[in-house]
C-alpha cells in the first residue's frame, strides 16, 4: 500500500440527508414527514415519558420523602486527613483546597473527629464536631471557628 492509495473505508463518507431543499433533492415538499398529523407539526411528537395513554410510571409510583429547604451543606474533612498536613502548623480553608481535601471554597467547611492527631495543630474551619474539637485540643492544638455560617 502506498500513500496515494489511502482512502476512507467504503461507506465512511455517506452524505447527510438534506431535507426540505426542493423537489430535485428527493426530500422536498413534506420533507420526509408525511402528510399532516402530529409528527408533521413543528415541535410534534410524543413527550418524554408518554406511554400511549397508559398512566405513566412517574405518576404510578407513590410520592415519598421530604426535602428540607433550610438544609445547610458542608464540605466534610476528617481528622485523619489532617495528619498529612501536620507539618504546616496552621490549617486554613485555603490549605485544605491546595491539599485537595476540599474541592473549592463555595461550601463552609466542617471538621469531623474520625482519626487521631499526634501533633498540635491550629485548625481554622466554619464548624467542628465535639469529638474533633476535643481531639485537636487533646493533641495540644487550637480550634478557630470562622464566622459566616
N, C-alpha and C positions, 0 to 999 in steps of 0.2 A: 504494500500500500504506500502511495506517495501523497505528498501534501495536496496536489491538485485533484486527488481522488476523494478527499474528505468531503462529506456532505451529511446533512441531518438524516436520521432514520426515516424510512418511508412512513408517511402519515404524521410525522412530528410537527410539520408546519401547516396544519389544517387551517383554512381561512375562517375567520369569525363570521357568524350568520348576522348580516346587517339587515334588520327588519325595518319595514316601513320606508323603503327607499325607491318606491315606484314599481310599476309592473315588470320592468325589464329585469329586476333583481330576482324575481320569483317569490319574493316575500313582501310584496306591496299590498295595497288595499287594506285588508283586515290585519295585516302584519302578524300572521300566524295565530291570531286569537279567535278565529271563527266568527260567526255572526251573532251579535248581541249577547245577552246572558251575563252572569256575574263575572266570569273570568275575562270578558271583553272590556270591562269598565276599568277606568284608572283607579288604582287602589283596590281592585277587585280581588276576590279570593277569600277563603275562609280564614278566620283569625286563628292565632296560635291557641291550641287547647280546644278547638271546636271538634266535637266528636259526633257529628252527623245528627245532632238533635238530642242525643243521649245526654243525660245530666253529666257535665264534665267532672273529671276526677277531682279537680280543685274544689268543686262545690260539694262533692260527696264526702270528702274527708272532714271530720269534725275539727272545729277550731279549738285550740287549747293554748295555755301559757299566758304569760304576761311580760311585757317589756317595760321596764322602769324608765320613764323619760328623764329621771333625775340621776341616773346612774353615773358614777364617776369612774373613769377608766384610768388605770395607771400602767406605766412601764415597770415591770417587776424585775428586781435584781436580788439574788440570794447572796448571803454572806460568803458561801463557798466560792462564788465568782470573784469576790473582792480580795481573796487571799493572794491571787496573782499580781494584784496592783499594790501590794503591801509596801513595796519599796518607795512608792510615791509619797507616802505620809498623809497627804490630804487628798481625798477623793471628792471631786466635784461632778456635777452632771456632765460637763464637757469631757472630763476624764473617762466617764463611762461610755460616751459616744465614741471617743477616739479608740477605746479598747474594743469596741464592737459589741458591748453588752446591752446598749440601748440604741435603737435604730436612729432616732432623731429626737430633738428636744421639744416636740409638739405636745407630748403627754407628760404629766407630772410623774416623778419617779418615786417608787416605794421600795424600801429595803426590807426583805423578809429574813427571818432568822435561821434558814436552812444552811447548816455548815458551822464550822468553828473558826475562830480567829486566834492567832498566836501573837501577832504583833499589834501594838497600839496604832489605831488609825483615826484620823479626823474625817468623818463622813458627812457630806452635805447632800441632803435629799429633801423632797417635799413631805414625805411621810415615812415612818418607821413602825414595824410591828414591835410589840412589847419585848418579845424574845430577842429580836435583832438589837434593840436598844440595850438590853441587859448584857448581851454577849459582847457588844462593842465596848461598853463601859467596863466589863469584867476584864477585858484584854488591856485596859489602860487607855482606851481611846476616848473620843468625844463625838457626840451626835449633834449636828447643827441642822435645825429644821428651816428649810427655805420657805418663806411665806408665799402665798399665791395659789392655794388650792381651794 
